[in-house]
């Protein structure tokens, strides 16, 4: 086995629902999660029947 190497652990996260312990090393970036409220909650029809709140 190789020796003399170090792994820079920056952060440890618990993904309890998935049953994982996630180790974040060095400059690795993770994907963002989903927001608490979905964007669809801001979409509605105005008085003229036009869709608002898409973007």
TORKOL-4160 file (C-alpha; in steps of 0.2 Angstrom, whole numbers, padded with zeros to 4 digits, m for minus):
55
<pt num="1" X="0000" Y="0000" Z="0000"/>
<pt num="2" X="0006" Y="0018" Z="m0004"/>
<pt num="3" X="0013" Y="0028" Z="0011"/>
<pt num="4" X="0017" Y="0046" Z="0014"/>
<pt num="5" X="0001" Y="0054" Z="0007"/>
<pt num="6" X="m0011" Y="0065" Z="0016"/>
<pt num="7" X="m0029" Y="0068" Z="0011"/>
<pt num="8" X="m0035" Y="0085" Z="0016"/>
<pt num="9" X="m0053" Y="0082" Z="0024"/>
<pt num="10" X="m0062" Y="0099" Z="0024"/>
<pt num="11" X="m0079" Y="0094" Z="0030"/>
<pt num="12" X="m0089" Y="0079" Z="0036"/>
<pt num="13" X="m0108" Y="0078" Z="0032"/>
<pt num="14" X="m0121" Y="0066" Z="0038"/>
<pt num="15" X="m0134" Y="0061" Z="0025"/>
<pt num="16" X="m0145" Y="0052" Z="0038"/>
<pt num="17" X="m0160" Y="0049" Z="0026"/>
<pt num="18" X="m0148" Y="0040" Z="0013"/>
<pt num="19" X="m0138" Y="0032" Z="0027"/>
<pt num="20" X="m0121" Y="0040" Z="0021"/>
<pt num="21" X="m0107" Y="0049" Z="0029"/>
<pt num="22" X="m0100" Y="0061" Z="0016"/>
<pt num="23" X="m0082" Y="0066" Z="0017"/>
<pt num="24" X="m0078" Y="0083" Z="0008"/>
<pt num="25" X="m0059" Y="0084" Z="0003"/>
<pt num="26" X="m0049" Y="0098" Z="m0003"/>
<pt num="27" X="m0057" Y="0109" Z="m0016"/>
<pt num="28" X="m0071" Y="0097" Z="m0021"/>
<pt num="29" X="m0088" Y="0106" Z="m0024"/>
<pt num="30" X="m0104" Y="0098" Z="m0021"/>
<pt num="31" X="m0121" Y="0101" Z="m0031"/>
<pt num="32" X="m0133" Y="0112" Z="m0022"/>
<pt num="33" X="m0149" Y="0105" Z="m0015"/>
<pt num="34" X="m0167" Y="0109" Z="m0018"/>
<pt num="35" X="m0175" Y="0124" Z="m0010"/>
<pt num="36" X="m0187" Y="0122" Z="0004"/>
<pt num="37" X="m0201" Y="0130" Z="m0006"/>
<pt num="38" X="m0203" Y="0125" Z="m0025"/>
<pt num="39" X="m0204" Y="0138" Z="m0038"/>
<pt num="40" X="m0221" Y="0133" Z="m0043"/>
<pt num="41" X="m0228" Y="0141" Z="m0028"/>
<pt num="42" X="m0225" Y="0158" Z="m0036"/>
<pt num="43" X="m0234" Y="0154" Z="m0052"/>
<pt num="44" X="m0251" Y="0161" Z="m0054"/>
<pt num="45" X="m0264" Y="0168" Z="m0067"/>
<pt num="46" X="m0268" Y="0186" Z="m0066"/>
<pt num="47" X="m0285" Y="0194" Z="m0069"/>
<pt num="48" X="m0282" Y="0194" Z="m0088"/>
<pt num="49" X="m0278" Y="0175" Z="m0088"/>
<pt num="50" X="m0259" Y="0178" Z="m0091"/>
<pt num="51" X="m0247" Y="0167" Z="m0082"/>
<pt num="52" X="m0235" Y="0177" Z="m0070"/>
<pt num="53" X="m0221" Y="0171" Z="m0059"/>
<pt num="54" X="m0212" Y="0160" Z="m0071"/>
<pt num="55" X="m0195" Y="0170" Z="m0071"/>
